[in-house]
Amino acid sequence: MTSIEEFRQTKLQLHQAVQMLAATGISYLEKQPDDSHTNMEWRTEIQSFISNTFGEKERYRLALNVPQFEYRIYTEDFNLITEFQLDQKTEQQAIAWYINELGKLGFDKAGFTTDKHYEIPLTEQAKGKPYNLFNPDAFKIFSDHFSMAQKLISQNIAVENNSSPLRCWPHHFDLGALIPVEAKSSDGKTMSIGAGFSPGDENYNQPYYYVYPWPYPEKEILKDSELPGDSFWHHNGFVSAILEIDPGKDISHQQSTIQNFLNTSIKISKKILIS
């Protein structure tokens, strides 16, 4: 069993650790207006967050394997080059290892920077405390949640036209995609539906799925939009359908609830936008 607090502590460490993947994009990829050079992919088969490919002649990927809590450098075709176990290592030790490996691969080591244009929750690891694989089960469960989210969200956006790729963003550490709606709002704005998964944040302490219509509708409109099960509308700061997930329960037993939430909430959001 993993408590919500253990899941939260796992999330905080992993959120800090994936910043190395974002830093790789900031350092070696062309800056994109939507910040996509910093985002990541979740790969279930290796239970890892994966950076965008980087390099000119040879292409590489930096990965963070969650259950093993280690960095891995792969070729573009996922041939493993080297790895670095994070447990009981500091952020500075990890950076020193990575810069050294980048030099071996022919990169300008001075070009690597951890400076970023956004903030994340301050962790003990950011202040010099070693990373800690304190509960391997919690890290495995965290990995399982991202694998489930990757599977179920992908299934729902696959039936929609021109959906964006499903990517993990280092700012909020959420896995999300946008579904365009083929219509314009009354004020001419492009409409879309966001669907994703968060392992928890300043709004909710436990993991949750979200679906939101954009532009955000007025609160009054939502009164006639009944969501399934225990899901609900969030109104404070942003408007979104929310389904909280208990990390202490078997995730496989929650799959049908999640699937129903995503499917129904996307349909409701689309109806709100085009009505």
C-alpha positions in Angstrom: 0.0 0.0 0.0 1.1 3.5 -0.8 -0.3 6.5 1.2 -1.2 9.8 -0.4 1.7 11.4 1.5 4.2 8.7 0.2 2.9 9.3 -3.3 3.3 13.1 -2.9 6.9 12.7 -1.7 7.7 10.5 -4.6 6.2 13.0 -7.0 8.2 15.9 -5.5 11.5 14.1 -6.1 10.6 13.0 -9.6 9.4 16.5 -10.5 12.8 17.8 -9.5 14.6 15.0 -11.3 12.8 15.5 -14.6 14.1 19.0 -14.8 17.3 17.6 -16.1 15.3 16.4 -19.2 13.8 19.9 -19.6 17.3 21.4 -19.1 18.5 19.3 -22.0 15.9 20.8 -24.3 16.7 24.3 -23.1 20.4 23.8 -23.6 20.5 22.0 -26.9 17.3 22.5 -28.8 15.8 25.5 -30.6 13.4 27.4 -28.4 9.8 26.9 -29.4 7.0 29.5 -28.7 4.9 26.8 -27.0 7.8 25.6 -24.8 7.6 22.2 -26.5 11.4 22.0 -26.6 11.2 21.4 -22.8 8.5 18.7 -22.8 8.8 15.0 -22.4 7.3 11.7 -23.5 6.2 8.9 -21.2 7.3 5.4 -22.5 5.5 2.6 -20.8 7.7 -0.1 -22.2 10.8 1.3 -20.3 8.7 3.0 -17.5 10.5 6.3 -18.2 10.1 9.9 -19.0 12.0 10.6 -22.2 13.4 13.9 -23.4 13.1 15.2 -27.0 15.9 13.9 -29.2 18.9 16.2 -29.2 22.2 16.5 -31.1 23.1 17.3 -34.7 25.0 14.4 -36.2 24.2 11.7 -33.6 20.8 12.0 -31.9 20.3 11.1 -28.2 17.6 11.0 -25.5 17.9 11.4 -21.8 15.5 9.3 -19.8 14.4 9.1 -16.2 13.4 5.5 -15.3 10.9 5.8 -12.4 11.0 2.4 -10.7 14.8 2.2 -10.7 15.0 6.0 -10.1 17.9 6.4 -12.5 18.9 8.5 -15.5 19.7 6.7 -18.7 21.2 8.1 -21.9 19.9 6.4 -25.0 20.6 6.7 -28.7 17.7 7.9 -30.8 16.8 4.2 -31.4 16.8 3.5 -27.7 20.1 1.7 -27.5 21.3 2.2 -23.9 24.6 4.1 -23.6 25.0 4.6 -19.8 23.0 5.1 -16.6 23.2 6.9 -13.3 21.4 5.7 -10.1 19.9 8.7 -8.2 19.3 7.1 -4.9 21.5 8.7 -2.2 23.0 11.0 -4.8 22.7 14.8 -4.8 21.4 17.0 -7.6 24.9 18.4 -8.1 26.4 14.9 -8.4 23.8 14.1 -11.1 24.6 17.3 -13.0 28.3 16.6 -12.8 27.8 13.0 -14.2 25.6 14.3 -17.0 27.9 17.1 -18.1 30.8 14.6 -18.1 28.8 12.2 -20.3 27.7 15.0 -22.6 31.4 15.8 -23.2 32.1 12.2 -24.1 29.4 12.4 -26.7 30.9 15.5 -28.3 28.6 18.2 -26.8 29.8 21.6 -25.6 29.7 21.0 -21.9 29.6 24.8 -21.3 26.3 24.9 -23.2 24.4 22.9 -20.6 22.4 25.0 -18.2 19.9 24.3 -15.5 18.5 27.8 -15.6 14.8 27.8 -16.5 12.1 30.4 -17.1 9.5 28.8 -14.8 9.3 27.7 -11.2 8.4 24.4 -9.6 7.8 23.5 -6.0 10.9 23.9 -3.9 12.3 20.5 -2.8 14.9 19.3 -0.3 16.9 17.9 -3.3 17.0 21.4 -4.9 18.6 22.6 -1.6 21.3 19.8 -1.7 19.7 16.9 0.1 20.3 13.5 -1.6 17.6 11.8 -3.6 16.0 8.9 -1.7 14.3 5.8 -3.2 12.6 5.5 0.2 9.8 3.2 -0.9 10.3 1.3 -4.2 6.6 0.3 -4.2 5.6 4.0 -4.3 7.9 4.7 -7.3 6.5 1.6 -9.0 2.9 2.7 -8.3 3.8 6.2 -9.6 5.1 4.6 -12.8 1.9 2.5 -13.1 -0.3 5.6 -12.9 1.5 7.3 -15.7 1.3 4.2 -17.8 -2.4 4.0 -17.2 -2.8 7.7 -18.1 -0.8 7.3 -21.3 -3.0 4.3 -22.3 -6.4 5.8 -21.5 -5.9 9.4 -22.6 -4.3 8.1 -25.9 -7.3 5.9 -26.5 -9.7 8.9 -26.1 -7.8 11.4 -28.2 -7.1 8.8 -31.0 -10.7 9.1 -32.1 -10.5 12.9 -32.4 -9.2 14.8 -35.4 -5.8 16.5 -35.2 -5.3 16.1 -31.5 -1.9 17.2 -30.3 0.7 14.6 -29.1 0.3 13.5 -25.5 3.3 15.0 -23.7 4.4 15.6 -20.1 5.3 19.2 -19.3 8.0 20.0 -16.7 6.3 23.1 -15.3 3.3 21.3 -13.8 4.4 17.7 -14.3 1.2 16.8 -16.0 0.6 14.6 -19.0 -1.8 16.2 -21.4 -3.0 16.8 -24.9 -5.3 19.3 -26.7 -8.2 18.3 -28.9 -9.1 21.0 -31.4 -12.8 21.8 -31.9 -13.8 22.7 -35.4 -15.6 25.9 -34.5 -14.9 29.4 -33.3 -16.1 31.0 -30.1 -18.4 34.1 -30.3 -15.4 36.4 -29.9 -13.4 34.5 -32.6 -11.2 32.4 -30.3 -10.0 29.0 -31.4 -11.8 26.4 -29.2 -10.2 23.2 -27.9 -10.5 20.6 -25.2 -7.7 19.7 -22.8 -7.4 16.2 -21.4 -4.7 15.0 -19.1 -3.4 13.5 -15.8 -1.7 15.2 -12.9 0.1 13.4 -10.1 -1.0 16.1 -7.8 -0.3 19.8 -7.4 -1.2 22.9 -5.4 -4.9 22.3 -6.2 -5.2 18.6 -5.3 -2.8 16.6 -3.0 -3.6 13.3 -4.8 -3.4 12.4 -8.5 -6.3 13.4 -10.7 -7.5 13.4 -14.3 -8.8 16.5 -15.9 -10.8 17.6 -18.9 -11.6 21.2 -19.7 -13.2 23.2 -22.5 -11.4 26.3 -23.8 -12.4 29.1 -23.7 -13.6 28.4 -20.1 -17.4 28.5 -19.9 -19.3 30.6 -17.4 -20.1 28.8 -14.2 -23.9 28.9 -14.8 -23.5 26.9 -18.0 -22.0 24.0 -16.1 -25.0 23.5 -13.9 -26.7 21.5 -16.7 -23.6 19.4 -17.4 -23.7 16.4 -15.0 -20.4 14.6 -14.7 -20.1 10.9 -14.1 -19.5 9.2 -10.7 -17.5 11.2 -8.1 -16.0 13.6 -10.7 -16.8 17.3 -10.3 -16.2 20.8 -11.8 -13.3 22.8 -10.5 -13.9 26.6 -10.7 -11.1 28.3 -8.7 -8.5 29.8 -11.1 -9.5 27.5 -14.0 -12.5 25.6 -15.1 -12.1 21.8 -15.5 -13.8 18.5 -14.9 -11.8 16.6 -12.2 -11.6 13.0 -11.2 -9.4 12.3 -8.1 -7.6 9.0 -7.9 -6.6 7.2 -4.7 -3.0 6.0 -5.1 -3.5 3.4 -2.3 -6.1 1.5 -4.4 -5.3 -1.0 -7.1 -5.1 1.1 -10.3 -6.5 -1.7 -12.5 -9.7 -1.5 -10.5 -10.0 2.2 -11.3 -9.5 1.8 -15.1 -13.2 1.7 -16.1 -14.0 4.7 -13.9 -11.2 6.7 -15.5 -12.2 5.7 -19.0 -15.8 6.6 -18.4 -14.8 10.0 -16.9 -12.6 10.8 -19.9 -15.1 9.7 -22.5 -18.0 11.5 -20.9 -16.2 14.7 -20.0 -14.8 15.1 -23.5 -18.3 14.8 -24.9 -19.7 17.2 -22.4 -17.0 19.7 -23.1 -17.5 19.5 -26.8 -21.3 20.0 -26.3 -20.6 23.1 -24.1 -18.3 24.6 -26.7 -20.5 24.1 -29.8 -23.9 24.8 -28.2 
